[in-house]
Amino acid sequence: MACRIINKRRHVGLQQLSSLAETGRTFLGPVKSSKFVIDEECHESVLVSSAVRLLESLDLSSAVGQLLNEAVQAQNNVHRTGTSTLLFLVGAWSRAAEECLHLGVPTSLIVSVMSEGLDSCIEAVRSLQVPVHNVFDDVDSTKTFSGLESSSGSSCPFLQIPLDAGLIQKEHEVREVASQSGTIYNLSGKPVKTAELFRTQAKAEAGKNTSPTPQTLRSSLLADTRCRKSVLTHSRHFNKMDHNERLSKPGRFPEGHGAAARPACSCGDLVALEAGLSHGDHDSMGFVSEALRLQCQRASGSHQGDCTPVLGFDISRVFTCCLPGLPEAFSCVHPGYVTAVSVPSTSLIQELQNQPLRVVLIEGDLTESYRHLGFNKSANIKMESMKVQQDSSEELWTNHVLQVLIKFNVSLVLAQGGVSERLIEKCTHTKRLVIGSVSGDVIQAFAEASGAVQVTYITQVAEDCVGSGVRVAFWRSVPSSGDGVGRMAVMLETEGIHLVTVVLTGPVTAQTQSKEDRFWTCAYRLHCALKEQKVLLGGGAAELLCLSHLQSLAGRPVNEGSLVCSGGLPNASSWLASSLALYRPTVLKCLAGGWHRYLSTLMCNTASSASEFEASTFIQHHLQNATDSGSPSSYILSEYDKLKSGIFNSDISNKLDQIPRVYDVVTPKIEAWRRALDLVLLVLQTDSEIITGLGHTQIKSQEAEGLLFL
């Protein structure tokens, strides 16, 4: 746990942000170190392996802590990736803002220049976007991935070698691995290639200077400013604009080449993309690949293995079922819906399995006291009853539910919410299976496949609301799939349903939870890449370009009269304009310092550097080379494509064409950057208002005319 002395005479919010963010620095990068969070009162502990789980386990009583938690949760709920980057950049840029304040930079200038700098960085990293079909096109070459299990990472900040470059073959046989040659083949027998991937793009970039001119930069920033009307909103939820709506606006990320006419690809073509997006976690990406293959097979009615055409990756039809207490070897990907039920239902399932069942689908809770959202009780009725009458009321309701189920010959009930324990007991005695806490997407899928109609209350059930053809069976061939906590895994399936369930097992609960989080991270990365049809060069390439770009911006003179010059304030005084020219390089350098800390921490976490000093020296070396080249983006592309480069470790310098390329998804990364800076600037402005107070508002309007309060 990070420890820092809070100076109450300074911006407390920024200090709290940086202190909280420091706790998650070990989660940055592909090599993560888990943490134990210990409760001082009851001395219980929990093992966490991600920024999301860390913040969930901490007692965040302060307003800043709650804002940080909400920002991380918002990133996780939408993208399921980028939370560690967000948490680290919040801390790095909080320190950058503190440094600017210490140097006497006005708050308004910090906000405007940092926003300008990040917008410019986002514009610059567009040159590092790679269309997904460029990755597909290189799969059929003779160049292959080779097992580099002994290499834990590269010394290059923008090329991280996954911990296990050879894709691991699980029990479900996601890949066929040539054990003797170390070459990975798809089912068509063709080896996989990664070399020559960026050669064409690098040549195109080398012929021109990709650094935008001041006029071009100003135009793009003005367009982007108009798109983002409100960067900061004093709200606990920040901007509630949907991220899809934001991306559809002008000035956002352009579609990759060929996005309009996407080339047909098969599951076997995704090997290089999956390896690049796995960030070294090939176990989880293997599950994702198998889930995609099963989904595509069912959607197309094909059984061609890796030759099955990819029609899209619908993650709303993919689910996980965690079963702690079982060996890890039991983890697999299964068609249909797998869930856990209580062990007393074992005998019932044995009687119901392999029989077509009639099903009822309940949208909410299946309890006597449940009322739908928006239900209003009668204000003039006062109810008084004794506990015996309450029990009899629930008993009457339970008997009525059983009568309805018997009337329509219903053997299976799926409820989206909770289910009355008394009802479950009675239904079990009458050979009827009731399962609660079922996802709404699962309910919808069974409604479409079985012909059932979802109802809110059991009293609404009619003959046309009952579905049919659902089959229930044990997840494994023998009923030995208990998770050690009184639950049994069962499988539900019906003809025409396209659900896929990833069953994750492990001896420890924290381990299965971590496996589930890592699976969804890989799944959302692949989903986003296929949806956007573009990826970013990973391994720190985008961050290195941002760092170089900000240093270049800091050295440029500011043109008078522009909106950027006035810090985004059209009515700013000449004093503010001159202050901007004075402080702008300082703010940009502090913002760039956040990227520098990001890269150095990333290298230290992956053991690419023994110390932050060594990492910093290495980064400065590449920054100088990028500056001397005249085009930093072309330099980065060429280093990715170069086969004989002295910047890599000598023991793998002859295998660079066999190393899987590392990719990042575009939108989640950009949104993590924006959320991090938005949070820092929100806390900065709020702190400034608290410190300044309302004293300046007591000045008469005549005296305040022509003054701008910072």
Salt bridges, closest charged atoms under 4 A:
GLU22 OE2 - ARG25 NH1 2.89
GLU56 OE1 - ARG53 NH1 3.28
GLU70 OE2 - ARG236 NH2 2.87
GLU98 OE2 - ARG4 NH2 3.28
GLU98 OE1 - ARG10 NH2 3.25
GLU116 OE2 - ARG584 NH2 2.65
ASP119 OD1 - ARG228 NH1 3.76
ASP119 OD1 - ARG674 NH1 3.12
GLU123 OE1 - ARG126 NH2 3.71
ASP137 OD2 - HIS133 ND1 3.78
ASP138 OD1 - LYS193 NZ 3.20
GLU196 OE1 - ARG199 NE 2.22
ASP224 OD1 - ARG252 NH2 3.79
ASP224 OD2 - ARG674 NH2 3.80
ASP242 OD1 - HIS243 ND1 3.87
GLU274 OE1 - ARG175 NH2 2.31
ASP281 OD2 - ARG518 NH1 3.12
GLU290 OE2 - ARG293 NH2 2.23
GLU328 OE1 - LYS515 NZ 3.93
GLU351 OE2 - LYS431 NZ 3.16
GLU384 OE2 - LYS382 NZ 3.62
ASP391 OD2 - LYS387 NZ 3.43
GLU395 OE2 - ARG422 NH2 3.38
GLU395 OE2 - LYS426 NZ 2.65
GLU425 OE1 - ARG422 NH1 3.52
GLU448 OE1 - ARG317 NH2 3.23
GLU463 OE2 - ARG358 NH2 2.91
ASP483 OD2 - ARG487 NE 2.67
GLU493 OE2 - ARG298 NH2 2.27
ASP517 OD2 - ARG53 NE 2.81
GLU543 OE2 - LYS669 NZ 2.66
GLU612 OE2 - ARG25 NH2 3.05
GLU639 OE2 - LYS642 NZ 3.05
ASP641 OD2 - ARG199 NH1 3.33
ASP664 OD1 - HIS279 NE2 3.08
ASP664 OD2 - LYS669 NZ 3.39
GLU671 OE1 - ARG246 NH1 3.05
ASP678 OD2 - ARG228 NH2 3.54
ASP687 OD2 - HIS11 ND1 3.89
GLU689 OE2 - HIS234 NE2 3.84
